[in-house]
Amino acid sequence: MLIHVKVKPNSSKQKIESFGNNMYLVYLKQQQENNRANIELINLLAKYFTTPPARIKIKVGLNNNKKIIQIE
């Protein structure tokens, strides 16, 4: 499954909002330094979709706020 995610790093909360059609807005507490926001994103999506973090991969947008994520 592929999902489209827009990330809001350095937020005061952790939250996932769904907009249908596999589009999500994700608020993260971590900043974009040293890949910390991406790690937090993967862990948060793993809890949301109840799947192991190893099955979630960032396909497009590793250094961007708009990402395409593959969940196996």
N, C-alpha and C positions, 0 to 999 in steps of 0.2 A: 504494500500500500504506500502510495506517495501522498504526502501532505505538504501544504504551503504554510510557512510560518513567518510571521513578522515578530521580531524580538525587540523588547524594550528593556535594555540592560540598565543597571544602576537604579532600579526602582525600589520603593520602600516595601514592596510585597512580592510574593511569588503567586502567580495566578495564570491560568490558561482560560482564554475565552474562545469559544467556537463560533464561527460564522457560517457553518454549513459548507457543502462542496469541498470538504477537506481543507478549509482555510482556518487558521488559528492565529490569535494574538497572544503572545506569551510575555509576561512580566517577570524579569529576573532580578535578583538582588546583586549579583556579581557584576563587576565591570568587564569590559571586553579585553582586558589585559591578560596575557599569558594563557589564552584559551579557556579561562575560568568560566566565562559566560556560556561557552559551548558545552562544557562539561556539566554545568548546572542545567542547561537546557535538556541534554540527553537524559539526565537522571530524573528530571521533572516529567518529561514525556513518558519515561518508562513507568513511573507510578501512575500516570493518567491512563495509559493504555494497558496497564498490568502486563508488561512484557519485560524481559531482562534488558538492561542497558546495552548489552553486546549486540542486540538485534536491531538497534537504532543507529542509522548512519546519516550524516549530513552529506547529501549528494551535490548540492549547489549552494554557494553562499557562505563558505567557511568564514570569510572575513567581512561579511555583509550582514545587515539587519534583516534582509529578506532571504529566506532559506527554503530549500526543498529537501525534505527529510524522507528517507525510506525506512519503513517499519516492516520487518520480516515476520 
